[in-house]
């Protein structure tokens, strides 16, 4: 648990609520004080849902603090059971209410005797894990609960589907472009003549979870949520899984080849024919995805050698870093992630694709890194977009956490071949090209206020004397910001607090050598 005024990943109970509200006919009950129950409003606003979010707060007030919850939690569970008739009720505390150390599992056991619904206590350590880890754990817990019960009741159907089929695991509410990605994955699988057995948790029914093992294999488009479930299904039921994110032309082709490998493995023991998806990969890469052609165009050539910074969750930050470098020829000065629990995988994936790697969940540290490097563009989260605005560096948003503008009404997937087009557009449009910036300056298209310091921390302040500020103003606008950042970077590295004209020329000399 961390005390902060802004975090990349929220508290654990938000992850549990996201999973619960993604399933159909599942209700979540928070054992929480007022103030912790903002999830309903957040989901309704961002997802623009027409239905009320199926989440209720069992309020921890002064009476609970004095005497304990007593019957309140049980009464709330039974009330929702009678009102909503859900298939499943998930009870979760929050970081705040966990301090009380009440035996919530006992409340669940007591309510289960009377309730017609299934009831689960979310088995998450709210002090040790964040929103992402809790969501992954909760999904695995729900799947395990229903499959174990199916085994105990001897209702498990051990036969696979006749035709090739998959489960898509990890699409859920408030995910970054998840709904658009799901639509693109449906199209791709339809093209490959592969049936979708189930998509969980988004739109899935807990009563159908017993049919998960009927699929030939599982697809995990995002490492953050779904990987624990896939590992469990692989261990208990021998189900293979593909955890490659089909993002970018190169990984997209590898993802389809992995599907081909799995399908052909199963066809050896069935009457289905072997498949060859290479013609499909070739056709989609050349004629559906415009990204491969665009990367060789003169427009994209103008970006060669430009420096960028990438920061986000592990899946999107790693994929965007590889797309920038190997598909578009753009240099990544630093790539980073806030998913500290998956740091080793992230480092392994981007090794050799960037100059530096940053693993942190401190946005101030990310901001200072960006300020010191002075990239031409940033690709990050909502926070990096704010940082970019302060530093006058353009930013393309490629990962959660995000605000409402990154829940578009139009179709904007990041996965699949259509996703390659969306990503190429985002990357190209995120750069402020020299002539464009110069023309905007001539016609008054920019805010002309001067930023003295490019550091977001208050521990280091640089002073420009009047002569150096005058000299800086003589430089054309499209190059001025770059000169200012490079000069301040030079001064910081040498411990210089006051920038003079001599320091400016020394910085220029150092840059040219």
C-alpha positions in Angstrom: 0.0 0.0 0.0 1.3 3.5 -0.9 0.2 6.9 0.1 0.2 9.2 -3.0 -1.8 11.9 -4.6 -1.5 10.2 -8.0 -0.8 6.6 -8.9 -0.4 4.7 -12.2 -2.3 1.7 -10.8 -5.1 2.2 -8.3 -5.8 0.3 -5.1 -6.5 -3.5 -5.2 -10.3 -3.3 -4.7 -10.6 -1.4 -8.0 -9.1 -4.3 -9.9 -11.6 -6.7 -8.2 -14.5 -4.4 -9.1 -13.4 -4.2 -12.7 -13.5 -8.0 -13.1 -16.8 -8.4 -11.2 -18.5 -5.7 -13.3 -17.3 -7.1 -16.5 -19.1 -10.4 -16.0 -22.8 -10.6 -16.7 -25.1 -10.9 -13.7 -22.3 -10.6 -11.1 -22.6 -8.2 -8.2 -19.8 -6.7 -6.2 -20.1 -5.5 -2.6 -17.4 -3.2 -1.2 -16.8 -3.2 2.5 -15.7 0.4 2.5 -16.0 3.9 4.0 -17.5 6.7 2.0 -14.9 8.0 -0.4 -13.7 4.5 -1.5 -16.9 3.9 -3.5 -16.0 6.1 -6.5 -15.7 3.2 -8.9 -19.4 3.3 -10.0 -19.1 6.9 -11.1 -15.7 6.4 -12.8 -17.0 3.4 -14.8 -20.2 5.1 -15.9 -18.4 8.1 -17.0 -15.5 6.5 -18.9 -17.3 3.5 -20.4 -20.5 5.5 -21.1 -22.5 2.5 -19.9 -26.3 2.6 -20.2 -26.8 0.3 -17.2 -26.0 0.9 -13.6 -22.7 -0.6 -12.5 -23.4 -3.7 -10.4 -21.4 -2.6 -7.4 -22.7 -1.7 -3.9 -20.9 -0.2 -0.9 -21.4 -1.7 2.6 -20.4 1.5 4.4 -17.9 1.5 7.2 -19.0 4.4 9.4 -18.4 5.5 13.0 -20.8 2.7 14.3 -18.8 0.0 12.5 -15.6 1.5 13.9 -17.0 1.4 17.4 -18.8 -2.0 17.4 -17.7 -3.8 14.3 -19.9 -4.7 11.2 -22.0 -7.3 13.1 -24.9 -8.1 10.8 -24.5 -5.2 8.3 -22.3 -7.0 5.7 -24.5 -10.1 5.8 -27.7 -8.1 5.5 -26.3 -6.2 2.5 -25.3 -9.4 0.8 -28.8 -11.0 1.3 -30.5 -7.8 0.3 -28.7 -7.7 -3.1 -29.4 -11.4 -3.5 -33.1 -10.8 -3.2 -33.1 -7.6 -5.3 -30.8 -8.5 -8.2 -30.8 -12.3 -8.2 -27.1 -12.4 -9.4 -25.3 -15.6 -10.2 -22.4 -14.5 -8.1 -21.7 -11.9 -5.4 -18.1 -10.9 -4.7 -17.3 -9.3 -1.4 -14.2 -7.2 -1.2 -12.7 -4.8 1.4 -10.7 -1.8 0.5 -7.3 -0.7 1.7 -9.0 1.5 4.3 -11.4 -1.1 5.7 -8.8 -3.8 5.7 -7.2 -2.0 8.7 -10.2 -3.2 10.8 -9.1 -6.8 10.1 -12.6 -8.1 10.3 -13.3 -11.7 9.4 -15.1 -11.1 6.1 -14.8 -14.8 5.1 -17.0 -15.6 8.1 -19.6 -13.2 6.7 -19.5 -14.9 3.3 -19.9 -18.3 4.9 -22.9 -17.2 6.9 -24.6 -15.5 4.0 -23.9 -18.5 1.7 -26.2 -20.7 3.9 -29.2 -18.5 3.2 -28.4 -16.9 -0.2 -29.5 -18.4 -3.6 -26.4 -16.8 -5.2 -22.8 -18.0 -5.1 -20.7 -15.8 -2.8 -16.9 -15.4 -3.0 -14.6 -13.3 -0.8 -12.0 -11.7 -3.0 -8.7 -13.3 -1.9 -6.4 -10.3 -2.4 -3.8 -8.8 -0.1 -4.8 -5.1 -0.3 -1.5 -4.0 1.3 0.8 -5.8 -1.1 -0.8 -5.7 -4.6 -2.2 -3.0 -6.8 -5.3 -2.8 -9.1 -3.7 -4.8 -12.0 -2.4 -7.6 -9.8 -5.8 -7.8 -7.9 -7.7 -8.0 -11.2 -5.5 -10.8 -12.4 -5.9 -12.7 -9.1 -9.7 -12.2 -8.9 -10.3 -13.5 -12.4 -8.2 -16.6 -11.7 -10.1 -17.1 -8.4 -13.5 -16.9 -10.1 -12.5 -19.3 -12.8 -11.0 -21.7 -10.3 -14.1 -21.6 -8.1 -16.5 -22.7 -10.8 -14.2 -25.3 -12.4 -13.4 -26.9 -9.0 -17.2 -27.0 -8.2 -17.8 -28.6 -11.6 -15.3 -31.3 -10.8 -16.8 -31.9 -7.4 -20.3 -32.3 -8.9 -18.8 -34.4 -11.8 -20.4 -32.3 -14.4 -17.2 -31.6 -16.4 -17.4 -32.3 -20.2 -13.9 -33.5 -21.1 -14.4 -33.3 -24.9 -13.0 -30.5 -27.0 -15.0 -28.6 -29.7 -15.0 -30.3 -33.1 -13.7 -27.2 -34.9 -10.7 -25.2 -33.8 -11.7 -22.8 -31.0 -10.1 -20.4 -28.5 -10.9 -18.6 -25.3 -9.9 -14.9 -25.2 -8.9 -14.1 -21.6 -8.3 -10.6 -20.2 -10.8 -8.3 -22.0 -12.5 -6.3 -19.3 -14.1 -3.0 -18.4 -11.9 0.2 -18.2 -9.2 -1.5 -20.2 -7.2 0.6 -22.7 -9.1 0.3 -26.0 -10.1 -3.2 -24.9 -13.5 -3.2 -26.6 -12.0 -2.1 -29.9 -9.2 -4.7 -29.6 -11.8 -7.4 -28.9 -13.7 -6.5 -32.1 -10.5 -6.7 -34.1 -9.6 -10.1 -32.6 -13.1 -11.4 -33.5 -12.5 -10.4 -37.1 -9.1 -12.0 -37.3 -10.2 -15.3 -35.8 -13.2 -15.4 -38.1 -10.9 -14.9 -41.1 -8.8 -17.8 -39.8 -11.9 -20.1 -39.4 -11.4 -20.3 -35.6 -14.4 -20.3 -33.3 -14.5 -18.3 -30.1 -15.4 -20.5 -27.3 -15.6 -17.8 -24.6 -14.4 -14.2 -23.9 -13.9 -13.5 -20.2 -14.5 -11.6 -18.2 -16.1 -9.0 -20.5 -19.7 -10.1 -21.3 -19.1 -13.6 -20.0 -21.3 -15.6 -17.7 -19.9 -17.4 -14.7 -22.3 -20.3 -15.3 -20.5 -20.9 -18.6 -17.0 -21.0 -17.1 -17.3 -24.8 -16.8 -17.0 -24.9 -20.6 -13.6 -23.1 -20.8 -11.6 -26.4 -21.1 -13.5 -27.2 -24.3 -11.4 -24.7 -26.3 -8.3 -25.9 -28.0 -6.1 -23.2 -26.5 -6.3 -19.7 -24.9 -5.3 -16.3 -26.1 -4.0 -13.7 -23.6 -3.7 -10.4 -25.5 -2.5 -8.5 -22.4 -0.1 -9.8 -19.8 -1.5 -7.6 -17.0 -4.8 -9.5 -16.7 -5.5 -13.1 -17.7 -2.0 -14.6 -17.5 -2.7 -16.2 -14.0 -5.9 -17.8 -15.4 -4.1 -19.1 -18.4 -1.3 -20.6 -16.3 -3.9 -22.3 -14.0 -5.8 -23.7 -17.0 -2.5 -25.0 -18.5 -1.5 -26.6 -15.2 -4.8 -28.2 -14.4 -6.2 -29.0 -17.9 -3.2 -29.0 -20.1 -4.5 -26.1 -22.2 -1.8 -24.3 -24.2 -1.9 -20.5 -24.3 -0.5 -17.7 -26.4 0.6 -14.6 -24.5 2.1 -12.7 -27.4 0.4 -9.3 -27.9 -0.7 -9.1 -31.6 0.5 -5.5 -31.8 2.6 -4.3 -34.7 3.2 -6.1 -38.0 6.1 -8.3 -36.7 4.4 -9.5 -33.5 1.1 -9.8 -35.4 2.7 -12.3 -37.8 4.3 -14.2 -35.0 0.9 -14.4 -33.1 -0.8 -16.0 -36.2 2.1 -18.4 -36.6 1.7 -19.5 -33.0 -2.0 -20.0 -33.6 -1.2 -22.1 -36.7 1.3 -24.2 -34.7 -1.4 -24.9 -32.0 -4.1 -25.7 -34.5 -1.9 -28.1 -36.4 -0.8 -29.8 -33.2 -4.5 -30.7 -32.4 -5.3 -31.7 -36.0 -2.9 -34.6 -35.7 -5.5 -36.3 -33.4 -8.7 -35.1 -35.2 -10.2 -35.2 -38.6 -9.4 -31.5 -39.3 -7.0 -30.5 -42.0 -3.7 -28.8 -41.3 -3.7 -25.1 -41.9 -1.3 -22.7 -43.6 -1.8 -19.1 -42.6 1.3 -17.6 -44.4 -0.7 -16.4 -47.4 -3.1 -14.7 -45.0 -0.2 -13.0 -43.2 1.3 -11.8 -46.5 -2.0 -10.5 -47.8 -2.9 -8.7 -44.6 0.5 -7.2 -44.2 0.6 -5.9 -47.8 -2.9 -4.8 -48.4 -4.9 -4.4 -45.2 -2.2 -2.9 -42.9 -0.8 0.3 -44.4 1.9 0.5 -41.7 4.5 -1.6 -43.6 4.1 0.6 -46.7 4.1 3.8 -44.6 7.3 2.9 -42.8 9.1 3.0 -46.1 7.5 6.3 -47.3 9.2 9.6 -47.3 6.9 10.9 -44.6 8.1 8.2 -42.2 11.7 8.6 -43.3 11.6 12.2 -41.9 11.2 10.6 -38.4 14.4 8.5 -38.7 16.8 9.2 -35.9 14.2 11.1 -33.8 14.4 10.4 -30.1 11.4 9.2 -28.1 10.5 8.1 -24.6 8.1 5.2 -24.0 6.3 4.5 -20.7 3.2 2.5 -19.7 2.1 -1.0 -18.7 4.4 -3.8 -19.7 2.3 -5.0 -22.7 1.9 -1.7 -24.4 5.2 -0.1 -23.5 7.2 -3.2 -24.8 5.1 -3.5 -28.0 5.3 0.2 -28.8 9.1 0.3 -28.2 9.6 -2.5 -30.6 7.3 -1.0 -33.2 9.1 2.4 -33.0 12.6 0.8 -33.4 12.2 -2.1 -35.8 9.2 -1.1 -37.9 9.6 2.7 -38.1 13.3 3.3 -37.5 12.8 5.7 -34.6 15.2 5.8 -31.7 13.9 5.1 -28.1 16.1 6.9 -25.6 14.3 5.3 -22.6 11.5 2.7 -22.3 9.9 2.1 -18.9 7.0 0.5 -17.1 5.2 1.1 -13.8 4.4 -2.7 -13.5 7.3 -3.4 -11.1 6.0 -6.9 -10.5 6.7 -7.8 -14.2 10.0 -6.0 -14.6 12.1 -9.0 -15.6 9.8 -9.9 -18.5 9.8 -6.3 -19.6 13.6 -5.9 -19.5 14.0 -9.2 -21.5 11.5 -8.0 -24.2 13.1 -4.6 -24.9 16.7 -5.5 -24.4 18.6 -3.9 -27.3 15.7 -1.7 -28.4 16.4 1.3 -26.2 19.2 3.1 -24.6 17.9 3.1 -21.0 15.2 1.2 -19.1 13.2 2.7 -16.2 11.1 0.6 -13.8 9.2 2.9 -11.4 5.7 3.8 -10.3 6.8 7.3 -9.3 5.5 9.8 -11.9 7.9 12.5 -10.6 10.9 10.3 -11.5 9.4 9.7 -15.0 8.9 13.4 -15.4 12.5 14.3 -14.5 13.8 11.6 -16.8 11.8 13.1 -19.7 12.9 16.6 -18.8 16.6 15.6 -18.8 16.4 13.6 -22.0 14.4 16.2 -24.0 12.9 13.7 -26.6 11.1 14.8 -29.7 8.0 12.9 -28.6 6.6 10.9 -25.7 4.5 7.8 -25.9 3.0 7.1 -22.5 0.0 7.4 -20.2 -2.3 10.2 -19.2 0.4 11.4 -16.8 3.1 11.6 -19.5 0.7 13.6 -21.6 0.4 16.1 -18.7 4.2 16.1 -18.4 4.6 16.7 -22.1 2.3 19.7 -22.0 4.4 21.3 -19.2 7.6 20.6 -21.2 6.1 21.5 -24.6 6.8 18.0 -25.9 4.1 16.2 -27.9 2.8 13.0 -26.4 0.8 10.0 -27.8 -1.2 8.1 -25.3 -0.5 4.3 -25.6 -1.4 2.8 -22.2 -3.6 3.1 -19.2 -4.2 5.0 -17.0 -6.1 7.3 -19.3 -8.9 9.9 -19.2 -12.1 10.0 -21.2 -10.6 11.1 -24.5 -9.0 7.7 -24.7 -12.3 5.9 -24.6 -13.3 6.9 -28.2 -16.7 6.2 -29.7 -15.0 5.5 -33.0 -13.2 2.2 -33.9 -9.6 2.5 -32.8 -8.0 -0.9 -31.9 -4.4 -1.2 -31.0 -4.3 -5.0 -31.8 -4.5 -6.7 -35.2 -3.8 -5.3 -38.6 -6.2 -2.4 -38.3 -4.3 -1.7 -35.0 -1.1 -1.3 -36.9 -2.7 1.5 -38.9 -4.0 3.2 -35.8 -0.6 3.0 -34.1 1.3 4.3 -37.2 -1.1 7.3 -37.3 -0.7 8.0 -33.6 3.1 7.9 -33.9 3.4 10.1 -36.9 0.9 12.6 -35.7 2.5 12.8 -32.3 5.7 14.5 -33.7 5.8 18.2 -34.3 7.8 18.4 -37.5 10.2 21.4 -38.0 8.6 23.2 -40.8 5.1 22.7 -39.4 6.2 24.1 -36.0 7.9 27.1 -37.8 4.8 28.0 -39.7 2.6 27.7 -36.6 5.0 30.2 -34.9 4.7 32.6 -37.8 1.0 32.6 -37.8 0.7 32.7 -34.0 -0.4 29.1 -33.5 1.6 28.5 -30.4 1.5 29.8 -26.8 4.6 31.9 -26.7 5.2 31.9 -22.9 8.7 30.9 -22.0 9.5 28.0 -19.7 12.6 28.7 -17.7 13.0 25.3 -16.1 12.6 21.9 -17.9 12.8 19.9 -14.7 9.6 18.8 -13.0 11.3 18.5 -9.7 11.9 21.5 -7.5 15.3 20.4 -6.2 17.2 21.8 -9.2 16.6 25.3 -10.5 18.5 26.9 -13.4 18.8 30.6 -14.0 19.2 32.2 -17.4 21.0 35.6 -17.3 19.6 38.4 -19.4 22.3 38.1 -22.1 21.7 34.3 -22.6 17.9 34.8 -22.6 18.4 37.4 -25.4 20.7 35.1 -27.3 18.1 32.3 -27.0 15.3 34.5 -28.4 17.3 35.0 -31.6 17.1 31.3 -32.4 14.2 30.3 -34.7 11.2 29.0 -32.8 11.2 25.5 -34.3 14.8 25.0 -32.9 14.6 27.2 -29.8 13.0 24.6 -27.5 15.6 22.0 -28.5 18.5 24.3 -27.8 17.0 25.3 -24.5 16.6 21.7 -23.4 20.1 20.7 -24.6 21.7 23.7 -22.8 19.9 23.0 -19.5 20.9 19.3 -19.8 24.5 20.3 -20.3 24.4 22.7 -17.3 22.9 20.1 -15.0 25.5 17.5 -15.9 28.2 19.9 -14.9 26.6 21.4 -11.9 26.1 24.9 -13.4 23.3 26.9 -11.8 23.4 30.1 -13.9 23.4 29.8 -17.7 25.4 32.4 -19.6 26.1 32.9 -23.3 29.4 31.1 -22.8 27.6 28.1 -21.3 25.3 28.1 -24.4 28.2 27.9 -26.8 29.9 25.3 -24.6 26.8 23.2 -24.8 26.7 23.6 -28.6 30.3 22.5 -28.8 29.7 19.5 -26.6 26.7 18.5 -28.7 28.7 18.7 -32.0 31.6 16.6 -30.8 
